[in-house]
Amino acid sequence: MAFPRPLSLFEAAVVDRLLPEAKLGYAAYREFALTSIVIGEGRWGAGDLILAKVQASIDLTAGMTPVVSFGEIVVLLEGSQLEVTVTINEPQDDQMEVQFSSDASMESLANVRIANVWSIADWSPKKQAAVREINLSDSSHQVRYVFAIDPTRRMLWLHHSASGFNQLIPVTGFYEYLLRSHPPKDKKAPLNARAFFAEVPTLTDEMLRTALLHYNAENRKFDASMIAIEQAAPLGFLDRLKQRFVGKNG
């Protein structure tokens, strides 16, 4: 498919599902994507589409921007079902990256029928029993955020109650902060995402909430100023040294 070109029917349908119109937190991203053209491919080649309002050069050396939506799409292609994973990144320099990953070419997917969609953007609190939820409320007990932990997909995200936006939280980064205050009992256990999700049932809401606030205090992923619990300050050198000592000797 030559560039520049408009979004195919399939691509537009995916954007429509992964950036839902009903949720305010996705409105700006949705408007940008649906009113843009595909100007070329990003660093990952075929399926890594770059969207923009007008034709422009693509900087393949630019850093990756935060993911704003992720989805798993099942399509019907030549009588069989095919899974396509899609990642939409935050715009940068008036360009947006939308990456399609599948065994099929974008040409063959241009007019396929979508059979099923799972999108992180569709998630709302109390919608999936398998997803653990930890509320973060203000002084009037209004829930401002919901920290969601999905052990099945091994994903973390923060639901913004006011806008409906589901913000992905890096598992590795969060787990590092959790280990500072709660070192694993098995010192030889692998410290990876699989180990974290296996450990989740043993952790209290307060442990997870505190780790999230410590992580956010240094990484500034969201505004925690209204949360009505003691705010977590960034861990200093002495705090880290003490926790490492406790972790080795506790």
Order of alpha helices (4+ residues) and beta strands (2+ residues): alpha-alpha-beta-beta-beta-beta-beta-alpha-beta-beta-beta-beta-beta-alpha-alpha-alpha-alpha
